Amino acid sequence: MREKKERLGDVLASDATLSRRDLLLAGTTLASAAVVTSLAPNQAIAQADPLPSWNAGVAKKGIADFVVRVTTPGESFVPITERIAVFDNDGTLWSEQPMYAQAYFLMHRIQALAPKHPEWRTQEPFASLINGDMQRAISLASEKDVAELMSLAHAGMTTDEFETIVTEWITTAKNPQTGRLFTEMVYQPMFELLTYLRANGFKTFIVSGGGIELMRPWTERVYGIPPEQVVGTSGGLEFELRNGTPVLLKLPELVHLDDEEGKPVGIQRHLGRRPIAAFGNSDGDLAMLQWTAAGRGPRFCLYVHHTDAEREWAYDRESHVGRLDKGLDEARARGWTVASMKDDWKVIYP
C-alpha cells in the first residue's frame, strides 16, 4: 500500500499542471492510486468517485460520460494533444457577487493613487471609487470602461512591479459581504472537475474577461493552472532597458477585451486550437461555448447556474453581474448541460 501511494505522488508530481492540492485530492484512496499509477493515455480514470462534491444527476453523469467517450479508443476518441478545456473564471470557478474581484482591486489601486491625482475627486467613476461607492462606480462604467481604467491606473509600471502588487493584494483581499478571502471562495465542485479532467489528459485553460496580468500571479497556486494557460483582457506592453536591465512596461491602452465575442478571438490567438469542452456562467461566455460546440467530433458545454441564495447567490436573467439570459435559452435549445448550484452541488466552497 505504501509503495502504491508513493508511486502516485511520483506520477502526479511529474505533471506541472497539478498543484499540491491536486495531489491531496487525487491521492485520498488506494483505489484511485492504483488506477492512476497504471493510467494509459486512452483510459479514463475509474475512481470510486472523482467528483465527490457533485450530486448524482444529469450534470455529473454528462461530465463522466464525456470523459469516458473521448478517452476510450473508438470513433469518439480524442488524442491528448486535442483535449483542451476552457473555463471562465468569475462566477464559474469562484464567486463574482456582489461585484467582480477585479473591480475591488481597481478600487484599491485608485484609492492608493488618488493623492497623485487630485483631479479624480471630481471625475467619475474615479470619485465614486475613491469614496468606496462601488455600486455607483460600476453603474457609471461598462466592462470595457473598467478594463481601460485598469490600463490607465497601472501605466508606466513594470510587469514585475504589477505582479508584486497583485500578489500582496490577493493574499489578504476579502469579499465585502462574506468576509472570506476571494481565494477561499473557489467552488469545490469545479476544482474537482479541473483535477478530474487533467488526470484524464486534458489541458485546462482560464478564458476570462478579467485582466490577464491580474490573474496570472495566483491561478497556479489556487487552481493548478499555470500563467501560460490563462487568457484574459490585455493591455499594452513595451520593452525598455532601465539602467541596462530589460523590463516590460504596462501602457495606458486596451489591446484586447476578452469578453463575449472576444473570448473565441483570445482562444485562437493564445491556444491556436479549438477546445472540446467549455464551461461558463453568463452571457459573456456564450460565444466561447458556441465556438467550442461548433467544432467537429465530441463536444461538451456546461453553464454553472447560480440558483442557491442560501449558500451563495441566486441570479440569472436580471443580474447586473454575471447575467445569464441568452445563454440559458441557447443552452436549453442546444442541449448543453446546465448545472444548478442548489441541486447539483453538495457543497459550494472548500
Disulfide bonds with the S-S distance in Angstrom:
none
